Amino acid sequence: MTGGLRRTGAGIRATTGPTRRGRVAMVALVVMLVTVLPRALVIMSTVRILLVVLIHGLFP
């Protein structure tokens, strides 16, 4: 019985480590998205404008 309990305890300990790392990774990803998304949107809008201008300039 004690062996089984020890195994389950080890399993719980093993599972809690990755979940904590996963949570940290998720938080880091969210922070990265929040910080990068505005810049990406601005870059995308400027690229779209440049593409439209280039296309209209090349093919009037």
N, C-alpha and C positions, 0 to 999 in steps of 0.2 A: 504493500500500500504506500509506504513512504517513497519507494522508488518511483511509483506513478506520480505522486505529488511533486517530487523533485523534477520529474520530466516536464510536467505541466508548468511548474514554476519557471523552469528554464525556457520553455516555449513562450510563456508570457513575457519574460524578460527579453527574449530574442525578438518578439513581435513589437514590443514597445520602442525599441531603438529605431528600426526603419520607419515607423509611423512618425516619430518625432522628426527624423531627417526629412521625411516626406512633407510634413507640415512646414518645416523651415523652407524647403525647396518651393513649396506652393506659395508661401508668403513672399519669397524672393522673386518668383515669377510674376506674381501680382504687382509687386513694387516696380519691377522692370517694365511690365506692360503699361502701368500708369504713367511712368516717367517717359517711356519711349513712344507711346501711342500718339500724344499730341505732336511731337516732332515728326513722326512718320506721316501723320495726317497733313501737316504743313508741307512736308516734302512732296507727298503725293499730289496735293493741290497745285503746287508750283510746277511739278513735272507735267501734270495734265495741261496747265496753261501753256507751258513751253511747247508741248507736243501739238496742241491745237494751233498755236501761232506758227509753228514750223510747217504743219500740214497745210494750213491756209496759205502760208507764204510759198510753199512749193507747188501746191495745186490750187490756184485761185479759181 
